[in-house]
Amino acid sequence: MKKGFILLFALIYFIITLVLLTLPGSAFPKERFLDKIFFDKWVHTGMFAILVFLWNFWLIKKHTGLTGIASKFIIVGVLALAYGIAMEFVQKYWVPYRSFDVTDMIADGAGCLAGLFLSFYVYKKNRPL
């Protein structure tokens, strides 16, 4: 895949997450079954895993040397987690019918870690010898 396409896809995905995280709470269905399986937390975990992986995948394709990629991956993960935490405050103060939820931040962090692990796996699998 071309680097520009990967960057564009990562940017579009970021915008999608921004829209989803700022939708009013009334836009989501109220289903008790989904609460029982912690569906919201799984969505946060998956959403942030994909976010971190997409940006790191762009770095994999962009990066030419073998040094410094791990620290760049970690920076992406930390920035994504900071974004998730910031969005919880946005939901608390500016989005109607949404609330601040620490467990969402924990799920975001778990997703960031999953995205980091996947990024390292893909990098090690595809790096030149």
N, CA, C and O atoms as a Tinker XYZ file with bonds, in Angstrom:
   516  protein
     1  N      0.834000   -1.182000    0.000000    73     2
     2  CA     0.000000    0.000000    0.000000    64     1     3
     3  C      0.878000    1.244000    0.000000    63     2     4     5
     4  O      1.964000    1.253000    0.580000    81     3
     5  N      0.409000    2.255000   -0.636000    73     3     6
     6  CA     1.166000    3.498000   -0.681000    64     5     7
     7  C      1.026000    4.252000    0.634000    63     6     8     9
     8  O     -0.013000    4.214000    1.293000    81     7
     9  N      2.117000    4.945000    0.996000    73     7    10
    10  CA     2.142000    5.690000    2.259000    64     9    11
    11  C      1.041000    6.747000    2.334000    63    10    12    13
    12  O      0.414000    6.928000    3.378000    81    11
    13  N      0.813000    7.437000    1.229000    73    11    14
    14  CA    -0.203000    8.489000    1.211000    64    13    15
    15  C     -1.596000    7.949000    1.463000    63    14    16    17
    16  O     -2.394000    8.576000    2.160000    81    15
    17  N     -1.895000    6.773000    0.892000    73    15    18
    18  CA    -3.203000    6.147000    1.099000    64    17    19
    19  C     -3.376000    5.747000    2.559000    63    18    20    21
    20  O     -4.449000    5.931000    3.134000    81    19
    21  N     -2.326000    5.203000    3.155000    73    19    22
    22  CA    -2.395000    4.790000    4.559000    64    21    23
    23  C     -2.613000    6.007000    5.457000    63    22    24    25
    24  O     -3.414000    5.960000    6.390000    81    23
    25  N     -1.897000    7.095000    5.172000    73    23    26
    26  CA    -2.067000    8.321000    5.949000    64    25    27
    27  C     -3.488000    8.860000    5.808000    63    26    28    29
    28  O     -4.102000    9.255000    6.799000    81    27
    29  N     -4.007000    8.879000    4.595000    73    27    30
    30  CA    -5.374000    9.350000    4.361000    64    29    31
    31  C     -6.379000    8.489000    5.124000    63    30    32    33
    32  O     -7.305000    9.012000    5.743000    81    31
    33  N     -6.197000    7.173000    5.079000    73    31    34
    34  CA    -7.089000    6.257000    5.783000    64    33    35
    35  C     -7.029000    6.498000    7.293000    63    34    36    37
    36  O     -8.063000    6.497000    7.961000    81    35
    37  N     -5.816000    6.707000    7.836000    73    35    38
    38  CA    -5.662000    6.975000    9.272000    64    37    39
    39  C     -6.352000    8.285000    9.654000    63    38    40    41
    40  O     -6.998000    8.363000   10.699000    81    39
    41  N     -6.221000    9.302000    8.820000    73    39    42
    42  CA    -6.883000   10.585000    9.087000    64    41    43
    43  C     -8.404000   10.457000    9.046000    63    42    44    45
    44  O     -9.102000   10.993000    9.907000    81    43
    45  N     -8.911000    9.745000    8.046000    73    43    46
    46  CA   -10.362000    9.536000    7.939000    64    45    47
    47  C    -10.876000    8.759000    9.148000    63    46    48    49
    48  O    -11.925000    9.089000    9.702000    81    47
    49  N    -10.138000    7.728000    9.556000    73    47    50
    50  CA   -10.554000    6.947000   10.716000    64    49    51
    51  C    -10.555000    7.814000   11.979000    63    50    52    53
    52  O    -11.459000    7.701000   12.807000    81    51
    53  N     -9.550000    8.675000   12.126000    73    51    54
    54  CA    -9.510000    9.584000   13.270000    64    53    55
    55  C    -10.750000   10.475000   13.283000    63    54    56    57
    56  O    -11.362000   10.673000   14.333000    81    55
    57  N    -11.117000   11.006000   12.136000    73    55    58
    58  CA   -12.308000   11.864000   12.044000    64    57    59
    59  C    -13.566000   11.074000   12.399000    63    58    60    61
    60  O    -14.459000   11.593000   13.069000    81    59
    61  N    -13.637000    9.824000   11.951000    73    59    62
    62  CA   -14.784000    8.973000   12.293000    64    61    63
    63  C    -14.863000    8.777000   13.806000    63    62    64    65
    64  O    -15.946000    8.862000   14.385000    81    63
    65  N    -13.720000    8.516000   14.453000    73    63    66
    66  CA   -13.742000    8.350000   15.914000    64    65    67
    67  C    -14.173000    9.643000   16.595000    63    66    68    69
    68  O    -14.909000    9.613000   17.581000    81    67
    69  N    -13.720000   10.767000   16.076000    73    67    70
    70  CA   -14.109000   12.058000   16.643000    64    69    71
    71  C    -15.621000   12.255000   16.561000    63    70    72    73
    72  O    -16.247000   12.710000   17.519000    81    71
    73  N    -16.194000   11.914000   15.428000    73    71    74
    74  CA   -17.649000   12.037000   15.256000    64    73    75
    75  C    -18.376000   11.084000   16.202000    63    74    76    77
    76  O    -19.321000   11.486000   16.882000    81    75
    77  N    -17.942000    9.830000   16.249000    73    75    78
    78  CA   -18.613000    8.848000   17.109000    64    77    79
    79  C    -18.533000    9.226000   18.585000    63    78    80    81
    80  O    -19.493000    9.044000   19.334000    81    79
    81  N    -17.386000    9.749000   18.995000    73    79    82
    82  CA   -17.215000   10.096000   20.406000    64    81    83
    83  C    -17.937000   11.379000   20.801000    63    82    84    85
    84  O    -18.078000   11.667000   21.990000    81    83
    85  N    -18.393000   12.151000   19.823000    73    83    86
    86  CA   -19.103000   13.393000   20.143000    64    85    87
    87  C    -20.580000   13.350000   19.763000    63    86    88    89
    88  O    -21.269000   14.368000   19.840000    81    87
    89  N    -21.068000   12.190000   19.357000    73    87    90
    90  CA   -22.507000   12.058000   19.109000    64    89    91
    91  C    -23.261000   12.175000   20.431000    63    90    92    93
    92  O    -22.799000   11.663000   21.451000    81    91
    93  N    -24.397000   12.830000   20.424000    73    91    94
    94  CA   -25.199000   12.883000   21.656000    64    93    95
    95  C    -25.599000   11.474000   22.105000    63    94    96    97
    96  O    -25.812000   10.588000   21.277000    81    95
    97  N    -25.697000   11.283000   23.399000    73    95    98
    98  CA   -26.052000    9.977000   23.940000    64    97    99
    99  C    -27.383000    9.462000   23.446000    63    98   100   101
   100  O    -27.596000    8.251000   23.388000    81    99
   101  N    -28.280000   10.355000   23.090000    73    99   102
   102  CA   -29.597000    9.942000   22.599000    64   101   103
   103  C    -29.519000    9.305000   21.217000    63   102   104   105
   104  O    -30.501000    8.721000   20.759000    81   103
   105  N    -28.379000    9.403000   20.543000    73   103   106
   106  CA   -28.224000    8.824000   19.208000    64   105   107
   107  C    -27.939000    7.325000   19.262000    63   106   108   109
   108  O    -27.961000    6.654000   18.230000    81   107
   109  N    -27.673000    6.796000   20.450000    73   107   110
   110  CA   -27.332000    5.387000   20.591000    64   109   111
   111  C    -28.524000    4.591000   21.097000    63   110   112   113
   112  O    -29.299000    5.085000   21.916000    81   111
   113  N    -28.676000    3.358000   20.616000    73   111   114
   114  CA   -29.797000    2.538000   21.086000    64   113   115
   115  C    -29.612000    2.141000   22.553000    63   114   116   117
   116  O    -28.491000    1.935000   23.019000    81   115
   117  N    -30.710000    2.039000   23.252000    73   115   118
   118  CA   -30.695000    1.608000   24.653000    64   117   119
   119  C    -31.139000    0.147000   24.702000    63   118   120   121
   120  O    -32.332000   -0.151000   24.662000    81   119
   121  N    -30.190000   -0.734000   24.788000    73   119   122
   122  CA   -30.478000   -2.165000   24.808000    64   121   123
   123  C    -29.814000   -2.765000   26.043000    63   122   124   125
   124  O    -28.595000   -2.696000   26.194000    81   123
   125  N    -30.609000   -3.346000   26.913000    73   123   126
   126  CA   -30.078000   -3.902000   28.150000    64   125   127
   127  C    -29.086000   -5.029000   27.908000    63   126   128   129
   128  O    -28.123000   -5.180000   28.660000    81   127
   129  N    -29.311000   -5.815000   26.876000    73   127   130
   130  CA   -28.400000   -6.914000   26.569000    64   129   131
   131  C    -26.984000   -6.384000   26.317000    63   130   132   133
   132  O    -26.004000   -6.989000   26.753000    81   131
   133  N    -26.884000   -5.262000   25.618000    73   131   134
   134  CA   -25.573000   -4.692000   25.319000    64   133   135
   135  C    -24.866000   -4.224000   26.586000    63   134   136   137
   136  O    -23.639000   -4.284000   26.672000    81   135
   137  N    -25.627000   -3.762000   27.561000    73   135   138
   138  CA   -25.034000   -3.365000   28.838000    64   137   139
   139  C    -24.465000   -4.569000   29.575000    63   138   140   141
   140  O    -23.430000   -4.464000   30.233000    81   139
   141  N    -25.130000   -5.705000   29.469000    73   139   142
   142  CA   -24.694000   -6.908000   30.176000    64   141   143
   143  C    -23.368000   -7.439000   29.650000    63   142   144   145
   144  O    -22.591000   -8.018000   30.409000    81   143
   145  N    -23.103000   -7.253000   28.377000    73   143   146
   146  CA   -21.847000   -7.757000   27.805000    64   145   147
   147  C    -20.794000   -6.646000   27.676000    63   146   148   149
   148  O    -19.767000   -6.838000   27.026000    81   147
   149  N    -21.049000   -5.493000   28.291000    73   147   150
   150  CA   -20.119000   -4.355000   28.266000    64   149   151
   151  C    -19.749000   -3.957000   26.840000    63   150   152   153
   152  O    -18.588000   -3.680000   26.539000    81   151
   153  N    -20.746000   -3.933000   25.979000    73   151   154
   154  CA   -20.525000   -3.652000   24.559000    64   153   155
   155  C    -19.794000   -2.330000   24.350000    63   154   156   157
   156  O    -18.902000   -2.237000   23.507000    81   155
   157  N    -20.168000   -1.318000   25.109000    73   155   158
   158  CA   -19.535000    0.000000   24.982000    64   157   159
   159  C    -18.029000   -0.082000   25.221000    63   158   160   161
   160  O    -17.251000    0.565000   24.520000    81   159
   161  N    -17.623000   -0.865000   26.198000    73   159   162
   162  CA   -16.189000   -0.988000   26.507000    64   161   163
   163  C    -15.451000   -1.716000   25.388000    63   162   164   165
   164  O    -14.322000   -1.361000   25.048000    81   163
   165  N    -16.092000   -2.734000   24.818000    73   163   166
   166  CA   -15.473000   -3.450000   23.692000    64   165   167
   167  C    -15.327000   -2.529000   22.480000    63   166   168   169
   168  O    -14.338000   -2.605000   21.750000    81   167
   169  N    -16.308000   -1.669000   22.275000    73   167   170
   170  CA   -16.235000   -0.704000   21.167000    64   169   171
   171  C    -15.064000    0.252000   21.391000    63   170   172   173
   172  O    -14.290000    0.510000   20.470000    81   171
   173  N    -14.934000    0.774000   22.605000    73   171   174
   174  CA   -13.812000    1.671000   22.903000    64   173   175
   175  C    -12.478000    0.954000   22.693000    63   174   176   177
   176  O    -11.559000    1.515000   22.096000    81   175
   177  N    -12.371000   -0.270000   23.179000    73   175   178
   178  CA   -11.125000   -1.022000   23.037000    64   177   179
   179  C    -10.783000   -1.226000   21.564000    63   178   180   181
   180  O     -9.656000   -0.964000   21.142000    81   179
   181  N    -11.746000   -1.689000   20.792000    73   179   182
   182  CA   -11.500000   -1.920000   19.367000    64   181   183
   183  C    -11.205000   -0.646000   18.607000    63   182   184   185
   184  O    -10.324000   -0.615000   17.748000    81   183
   185  N    -11.937000    0.398000   18.920000    73   183   186
   186  CA   -11.766000    1.668000   18.220000    64   185   187
   187  C    -10.349000    2.220000   18.435000    63   186   188   189
   188  O     -9.722000    2.703000   17.493000    81   187
   189  N     -9.855000    2.147000   19.658000    73   187   190
   190  CA    -8.522000    2.689000   19.935000    64   189   191
   191  C     -7.414000    1.743000   19.481000    63   190   192   193
   192  O     -6.325000    2.202000   19.135000    81   191
   193  N     -7.662000    0.444000   19.474000    73   191   194
   194  CA    -6.672000   -0.486000   18.919000    64   193   195
   195  C     -6.465000   -0.200000   17.435000    63   194   196   197
   196  O     -5.331000   -0.152000   16.957000    81   195
   197  N     -7.553000   -0.013000   16.719000    73   195   198
   198  CA    -7.468000    0.289000   15.286000    64   197   199
   199  C     -6.798000    1.641000   15.068000    63   198   200   201
   200  O     -5.966000    1.781000   14.170000    81   199
   201  N     -7.148000    2.629000   15.873000    73   199   202
   202  CA    -6.560000    3.964000   15.739000    64   201   203
   203  C     -5.036000    3.910000   15.886000    63   202   204   205
   204  O     -4.311000    4.452000   15.053000    81   203
   205  N     -4.561000    3.265000   16.934000    73   203   206
   206  CA    -3.116000    3.162000   17.169000    64   205   207
   207  C     -2.456000    2.354000   16.058000    63   206   208   209
   208  O     -1.402000    2.739000   15.552000    81   207
   209  N     -3.066000    1.246000   15.678000    73   207   210
   210  CA    -2.463000    0.416000   14.640000    64   209   211
   211  C     -2.362000    1.158000   13.308000    63   210   212   213
   212  O     -1.330000    1.079000   12.641000    81   211
   213  N     -3.403000    1.868000   12.913000    73   211   214
   214  CA    -3.365000    2.577000   11.629000    64   213   215
   215  C     -2.242000    3.609000   11.586000    63   214   216   217
   216  O     -1.514000    3.691000   10.596000    81   215
   217  N     -2.097000    4.390000   12.644000    73   215   218
   218  CA    -1.020000    5.389000   12.659000    64   217   219
   219  C      0.343000    4.713000   12.705000    63   218   220   221
   220  O      1.282000    5.176000   12.057000    81   219
   221  N      0.467000    3.629000   13.459000    73   219   222
   222  CA     1.746000    2.924000   13.502000    64   221   223
   223  C      2.038000    2.208000   12.189000    63   222   224   225
   224  O      3.197000    2.102000   11.789000    81   223
   225  N      1.008000    1.717000   11.517000    73   223   226
   226  CA     1.207000    1.078000   10.217000    64   225   227
   227  C      1.740000    2.103000    9.217000    63   226   228   229
   228  O      2.602000    1.788000    8.396000    81   227
   229  N      1.224000    3.324000    9.290000    73   227   230
   230  CA     1.756000    4.397000    8.450000    64   229   231
   231  C      3.234000    4.629000    8.774000    63   230   232   233
   232  O      4.047000    4.822000    7.871000    81   231
   233  N      3.581000    4.609000   10.080000    73   231   234
   234  CA     4.985000    4.769000   10.463000    64   233   235
   235  C      5.839000    3.619000    9.944000    63   234   236   237
   236  O      6.974000    3.829000    9.518000    81   235
   237  N      5.291000    2.396000    9.981000    73   235   238
   238  CA     6.029000    1.238000    9.466000    64   237   239
   239  C      6.364000    1.452000    7.995000    63   238   240   241
   240  O      7.499000    1.224000    7.574000    81   239
   241  N      5.393000    1.882000    7.225000    73   239   242
   242  CA     5.602000    2.080000    5.789000    64   241   243
   243  C      6.498000    3.287000    5.511000    63   242   244   245
   244  O      7.229000    3.304000    4.521000    81   243
   245  N      6.444000    4.286000    6.377000    73   243   246
   246  CA     7.214000    5.514000    6.191000    64   245   247
   247  C      8.648000    5.356000    6.680000    63   246   248   249
   248  O      9.569000    5.945000    6.114000    81   247
   249  N      8.834000    4.573000    7.716000    73   247   250
   250  CA    10.122000    4.450000    8.401000    64   249   251
   251  C     11.087000    3.627000    7.565000    63   250   252   253
   252  O     10.733000    2.554000    7.076000    81   251
   253  N     12.295000    4.124000    7.402000    73   251   254
   254  CA    13.273000    3.393000    6.591000    64   253   255
   255  C     14.354000    2.734000    7.431000    63   254   256   257
   256  O     14.894000    1.706000    7.022000    81   255
   257  N     14.686000    3.281000    8.577000    73   255   258
   258  CA    15.732000    2.712000    9.413000    64   257   259
   259  C     15.181000    1.783000   10.471000    63   258   260   261
   260  O     13.968000    1.649000   10.636000    81   259
   261  N     16.090000    1.144000   11.185000    73   259   262
   262  CA    15.673000    0.218000   12.231000    64   261   263
   263  C     15.657000    0.868000   13.614000    63   262   264   265
   264  O     15.159000    0.270000   14.567000    81   263
   265  N     16.193000    2.081000   13.736000    73   263   266
   266  CA    16.253000    2.710000   15.054000    64   265   267
   267  C     15.099000    3.683000   15.251000    63   266   268   269
   268  O     14.666000    4.360000   14.318000    81   267
   269  N     14.623000    3.735000   16.463000    73   267   270
   270  CA    13.630000    4.727000   16.829000    64   269   271
   271  C     12.183000    4.375000   16.578000    63   270   272   273
   272  O     11.301000    5.129000   16.991000    81   271
   273  N     11.897000    3.265000   15.922000    73   271   274
   274  CA    10.496000    2.949000   15.607000    64   273   275
   275  C      9.714000    2.620000   16.874000    63   274   276   277
   276  O      8.540000    2.976000   16.985000    81   275
   277  N     10.348000    1.946000   17.830000    73   275   278
   278  CA     9.638000    1.571000   19.061000    64   277   279
   279  C      9.185000    2.812000   19.820000    63   278   280   281
   280  O      8.054000    2.870000   20.302000    81   279
   281  N     10.060000    3.797000   19.926000    73   279   282
   282  CA     9.673000    5.013000   20.651000    64   281   283
   283  C      8.570000    5.758000   19.907000    63   282   284   285
   284  O      7.701000    6.358000   20.540000    81   283
   285  N      8.588000    5.731000   18.583000    73   283   286
   286  CA     7.518000    6.368000   17.808000    64   285   287
   287  C      6.195000    5.643000   18.029000    63   286   288   289
   288  O      5.151000    6.280000   18.174000    81   287
   289  N      6.238000    4.315000   18.055000    73   287   290
   290  CA     5.025000    3.536000   18.329000    64   289   291
   291  C      4.443000    3.924000   19.686000    63   290   292   293
   292  O      3.238000    4.139000   19.818000    81   291
   293  N      5.311000    4.010000   20.687000    73   291   294
   294  CA     4.852000    4.323000   22.039000    64   293   295
   295  C      4.280000    5.739000   22.101000    63   294   296   297
   296  O      3.276000    5.976000   22.772000    81   295
   297  N      4.915000    6.672000   21.407000    73   295   298
   298  CA     4.390000    8.044000   21.365000    64   297   299
   299  C      2.988000    8.055000   20.764000    63   298   300   301
   300  O      2.102000    8.744000   21.270000    81   299
   301  N      2.783000    7.298000   19.687000    73   299   302
   302  CA     1.448000    7.209000   19.080000    64   301   303
   303  C      0.454000    6.651000   20.094000    63   302   304   305
   304  O     -0.657000    7.166000   20.218000    81   303
   305  N      0.842000    5.601000   20.819000    73   303   306
   306  CA    -0.039000    5.011000   21.819000    64   305   307
   307  C     -0.396000    5.980000   22.933000    63   306   308   309
   308  O     -1.552000    6.052000   23.350000    81   307
   309  N      0.587000    6.724000   23.417000    73   307   310
   310  CA     0.348000    7.695000   24.490000    64   309   311
   311  C     -0.543000    8.834000   23.989000    63   310   312   313
   312  O     -1.449000    9.273000   24.697000    81   311
   313  N     -0.286000    9.311000   22.767000    73   311   314
   314  CA    -1.127000   10.375000   22.205000    64   313   315
   315  C     -2.570000    9.901000   22.016000    63   314   316   317
   316  O     -3.513000   10.654000   22.263000    81   315
   317  N     -2.735000    8.659000   21.580000    73   315   318
   318  CA    -4.087000    8.120000   21.409000    64   317   319
   319  C     -4.795000    8.016000   22.757000    63   318   320   321
   320  O     -5.984000    8.319000   22.856000    81   319
   321  N     -4.077000    7.592000   23.790000    73   319   322
   322  CA    -4.676000    7.519000   25.122000    64   321   323
   323  C     -5.046000    8.915000   25.627000    63   322   324   325
   324  O     -6.114000    9.099000   26.211000    81   323
   325  N     -4.175000    9.893000   25.405000    73   323   326
   326  CA    -4.482000   11.271000   25.801000    64   325   327
   327  C     -5.721000   11.772000   25.058000    63   326   328   329
   328  O     -6.552000   12.474000   25.635000    81   327
   329  N     -5.842000   11.417000   23.801000    73   327   330
   330  CA    -7.025000   11.769000   23.008000    64   329   331
   331  C     -8.276000   11.142000   23.630000    63   330   332   333
   332  O     -9.303000   11.809000   23.757000    81   331
   333  N     -8.195000    9.867000   24.017000    73   331   334
   334  CA    -9.333000    9.192000   24.640000    64   333   335
   335  C     -9.741000    9.844000   25.952000    63   334   336   337
   336  O    -10.929000   10.012000   26.225000    81   335
   337  N     -8.760000   10.209000   26.758000    73   335   338
   338  CA    -9.051000   10.879000   28.030000    64   337   339
   339  C     -9.675000   12.250000   27.776000    63   338   340   341
   340  O    -10.658000   12.622000   28.416000    81   339
   341  N     -9.097000   12.989000   26.842000    73   339   342
   342  CA    -9.639000   14.314000   26.509000    64   341   343
   343  C    -11.078000   14.210000   26.018000    63   342   344   345
   344  O    -11.911000   15.053000   26.352000    81   343
   345  N    -11.372000   13.187000   25.232000    73   343   346
   346  CA   -12.727000   13.029000   24.707000    64   345   347
   347  C    -13.725000   12.730000   25.817000    63   346   348   349
   348  O    -14.899000   13.079000   25.691000    81   347
   349  N    -13.291000   12.095000   26.894000    73   347   350
   350  CA   -14.189000   11.877000   28.030000    64   349   351
   351  C    -14.580000   13.212000   28.667000    63   350   352   353
   352  O    -15.728000   13.402000   29.070000    81   351
   353  N    -13.627000   14.125000   28.754000    73   351   354
   354  CA   -13.945000   15.459000   29.279000    64   353   355
   355  C    -14.845000   16.226000   28.315000    63   354   356   357
   356  O    -15.745000   16.947000   28.744000    81   355
   357  N    -14.603000   16.072000   27.017000    73   355   358
   358  CA   -15.476000   16.702000   26.013000    64   357   359
   359  C    -16.897000   16.176000   26.178000    63   358   360   361
   360  O    -17.856000   16.946000   26.148000    81   359
   361  N    -17.031000   14.857000   26.353000    73   359   362
   362  CA   -18.359000   14.269000   26.538000    64   361   363
   363  C    -19.020000   14.795000   27.811000    63   362   364   365
   364  O    -20.228000   15.030000   27.832000    81   363
   365  N    -18.248000   14.977000   28.849000    73   363   366
   366  CA   -18.803000   15.441000   30.125000    64   365   367
   367  C    -19.326000   16.873000   30.034000    63   366   368   369
   368  O    -20.407000   17.177000   30.538000    81   367
   369  N    -18.564000   17.740000   29.396000    73   367   370
   370  CA   -18.893000   19.165000   29.430000    64   369   371
   371  C    -19.621000   19.695000   28.199000    63   370   372   373
   372  O    -20.322000   20.701000   28.299000    81   371
   373  N    -19.478000   19.050000   27.040000    73   371   374
   374  CA   -20.018000   19.652000   25.825000    64   373   375
   375  C    -20.967000   18.788000   25.006000    63   374   376   377
   376  O    -21.614000   19.302000   24.094000    81   375
   377  N    -21.073000   17.511000   25.295000    73   375   378
   378  CA   -21.934000   16.647000   24.481000    64   377   379
   379  C    -23.179000   16.279000   25.281000    63   378   380   381
   380  O    -23.072000   15.695000   26.360000    81   379
   381  N    -24.364000   16.619000   24.760000    73   379   382
   382  CA   -25.604000   16.320000   25.490000    64   381   383
   383  C    -25.806000   14.814000   25.698000    63   382   384   385
   384  O    -25.559000   14.007000   24.803000    81   383
   385  N    -26.253000   14.469000   26.881000    73   383   386
   386  CA   -26.606000   13.090000   27.246000    64   385   387
   387  C    -25.419000   12.130000   27.196000    63   386   388   389
   388  O    -25.610000   10.919000   27.087000    81   387
   389  N    -24.222000   12.646000   27.273000    73   387   390
   390  CA   -23.026000   11.807000   27.392000    64   389   391
   391  C    -22.398000   12.127000   28.734000    63   390   392   393
   392  O    -22.595000   13.214000   29.277000    81   391
   393  N    -21.646000   11.184000   29.266000    73   391   394
   394  CA   -21.075000   11.398000   30.591000    64   393   395
   395  C    -19.604000   10.995000   30.616000    63   394   396   397
   396  O    -19.104000   10.310000   29.724000    81   395
   397  N    -18.947000   11.440000   31.651000    73   395   398
   398  CA   -17.552000   11.114000   31.924000    64   397   399
   399  C    -17.518000    9.713000   32.513000    63   398   400   401
   400  O    -18.238000    9.430000   33.471000    81   399
   401  N    -16.694000    8.833000   31.958000    73   399   402
   402  CA   -16.657000    7.454000   32.429000    64   401   403
   403  C    -15.209000    6.973000   32.476000    63   402   404   405
   404  O    -14.563000    6.817000   31.440000    81   403
   405  N    -14.710000    6.741000   33.682000    73   403   406
   406  CA   -13.333000    6.286000   33.856000    64   405   407
   407  C    -13.128000    4.926000   33.195000    63   406   408   409
   408  O    -12.051000    4.655000   32.665000    81   407
   409  N    -14.144000    4.072000   33.218000    73   407   410
   410  CA   -13.981000    2.751000   32.599000    64   409   411
   411  C    -13.839000    2.859000   31.078000    63   410   412   413
   412  O    -13.236000    1.986000   30.455000    81   411
   413  N    -14.380000    3.907000   30.480000    73   411   414
   414  CA   -14.126000    4.137000   29.053000    64   413   415
   415  C    -12.650000    4.455000   28.828000    63   414   416   417
   416  O    -12.060000    4.011000   27.843000    81   415
   417  N    -12.062000    5.214000   29.732000    73   415   418
   418  CA   -10.635000    5.536000   29.612000    64   417   419
   419  C     -9.785000    4.277000   29.766000    63   418   420   421
   420  O     -8.775000    4.115000   29.080000    81   419
   421  N    -10.196000    3.392000   30.664000    73   419   422
   422  CA    -9.476000    2.128000   30.839000    64   421   423
   423  C     -9.589000    1.293000   29.567000    63   422   424   425
   424  O     -8.607000    0.699000   29.122000    81   423
   425  N    -10.780000    1.247000   28.986000    73   423   426
   426  CA   -10.974000    0.514000   27.731000    64   425   427
   427  C    -10.159000    1.148000   26.602000    63   426   428   429
   428  O     -9.598000    0.434000   25.770000    81   427
   429  N    -10.089000    2.474000   26.567000    73   427   430
   430  CA    -9.258000    3.158000   25.571000    64   429   431
   431  C     -7.794000    2.750000   25.741000    63   430   432   433
   432  O     -7.100000    2.475000   24.762000    81   431
   433  N     -7.336000    2.715000   26.987000    73   431   434
   434  CA    -5.958000    2.311000   27.264000    64   433   435
   435  C     -5.688000    0.874000   26.858000    63   434   436   437
   436  O     -4.627000    0.567000   26.315000    81   435
   437  N     -6.648000   -0.010000   27.121000    73   435   438
   438  CA    -6.496000   -1.408000   26.702000    64   437   439
   439  C     -6.421000   -1.494000   25.179000    63   438   440   441
   440  O     -5.637000   -2.272000   24.635000    81   439
   441  N     -7.228000   -0.701000   24.500000    73   439   442
   442  CA    -7.181000   -0.672000   23.043000    64   441   443
   443  C     -5.856000   -0.141000   22.533000    63   442   444   445
   444  O     -5.310000   -0.660000   21.560000    81   443
   445  N     -5.336000    0.888000   23.183000    73   443   446
   446  CA    -4.031000    1.430000   22.786000    64   445   447
   447  C     -2.939000    0.372000   22.944000    63   446   448   449
   448  O     -2.075000    0.230000   22.079000    81   447
   449  N     -2.983000   -0.365000   24.050000    73   447   450
   450  CA    -2.005000   -1.443000   24.249000    64   449   451
   451  C     -2.149000   -2.531000   23.192000    63   450   452   453
   452  O     -1.152000   -3.013000   22.654000    81   451
   453  N     -3.378000   -2.915000   22.896000    73   451   454
   454  CA    -3.605000   -3.931000   21.862000    64   453   455
   455  C     -3.077000   -3.444000   20.515000    63   454   456   457
   456  O     -2.452000   -4.207000   19.778000    81   455
   457  N     -3.327000   -2.176000   20.194000    73   455   458
   458  CA    -2.818000   -1.605000   18.951000    64   457   459
   459  C     -1.302000   -1.581000   18.916000    63   458   460   461
   460  O     -0.700000   -1.818000   17.869000    81   459
   461  N     -0.675000   -1.294000   20.062000    73   459   462
   462  CA     0.787000   -1.314000   20.140000    64   461   463
   463  C      1.331000   -2.716000   19.913000    63   462   464   465
   464  O      2.270000   -2.901000   19.140000    81   463
   465  N      0.745000   -3.709000   20.585000    73   463   466
   466  CA     1.208000   -5.082000   20.409000    64   465   467
   467  C      1.058000   -5.533000   18.962000    63   466   468   469
   468  O      1.962000   -6.155000   18.406000    81   467
   469  N     -0.073000   -5.221000   18.358000    73   467   470
   470  CA    -0.287000   -5.578000   16.958000    64   469   471
   471  C      0.720000   -4.863000   16.058000    63   470   472   473
   472  O      1.230000   -5.456000   15.107000    81   471
   473  N      1.006000   -3.611000   16.347000    73   471   474
   474  CA     1.974000   -2.847000   15.557000    64   473   475
   475  C      3.361000   -3.473000   15.635000    63   474   476   477
   476  O      4.029000   -3.636000   14.614000    81   475
   477  N      3.798000   -3.824000   16.845000    73   475   478
   478  CA     5.108000   -4.457000   16.995000    64   477   479
   479  C      5.149000   -5.800000   16.279000    63   478   480   481
   480  O      6.153000   -6.139000   15.652000    81   479
   481  N      4.072000   -6.561000   16.368000    73   479   482
   482  CA     4.011000   -7.856000   15.692000    64   481   483
   483  C      4.149000   -7.682000   14.181000    63   482   484   485
   484  O      4.951000   -8.366000   13.545000    81   483
   485  N      3.377000   -6.776000   13.613000    73   483   486
   486  CA     3.421000   -6.549000   12.162000    64   485   487
   487  C      4.788000   -6.017000   11.751000    63   486   488   489
   488  O      5.320000   -6.410000   10.712000    81   487
   489  N      5.355000   -5.132000   12.552000    73   487   490
   490  CA     6.671000   -4.581000   12.222000    64   489   491
   491  C      7.728000   -5.677000   12.212000    63   490   492   493
   492  O      8.527000   -5.763000   11.280000    81   491
   493  N      7.736000   -6.515000   13.247000    73   491   494
   494  CA     8.743000   -7.578000   13.321000    64   493   495
   495  C      8.551000   -8.605000   12.213000    63   494   496   497
   496  O      9.521000   -9.172000   11.709000    81   495
   497  N      7.312000   -8.839000   11.841000    73   495   498
   498  CA     7.011000   -9.817000   10.794000    64   497   499
   499  C      7.450000   -9.314000    9.415000    63   498   500   501
   500  O      7.827000  -10.113000    8.559000    81   499
   501  N      7.404000   -8.004000    9.197000    73   499   502
   502  CA     7.639000   -7.452000    7.867000    64   501   503
   503  C      8.934000   -6.669000    7.707000    63   502   504   505
   504  O      9.231000   -6.197000    6.610000    81   503
   505  N      9.700000   -6.523000    8.761000    73   503   506
   506  CA    10.916000   -5.708000    8.624000    64   505   507
   507  C     11.978000   -6.456000    7.816000    63   506   508   509
   508  O     12.043000   -7.685000    7.838000    81   507
   509  N     12.796000   -5.701000    7.115000    73   507   510
   510  CA    13.875000   -6.334000    6.352000    64   509   511
   511  C     14.950000   -6.860000    7.293000    63   510   512   513
   512  O     15.165000   -6.315000    8.375000    81   511
   513  N     15.611000   -7.913000    6.873000    73   511   514
   514  CA    16.666000   -8.504000    7.712000    64   513   515
   515  C     17.938000   -7.706000    7.656000    63   514   516
   516  O     18.922000   -8.065000    8.303000    81   515
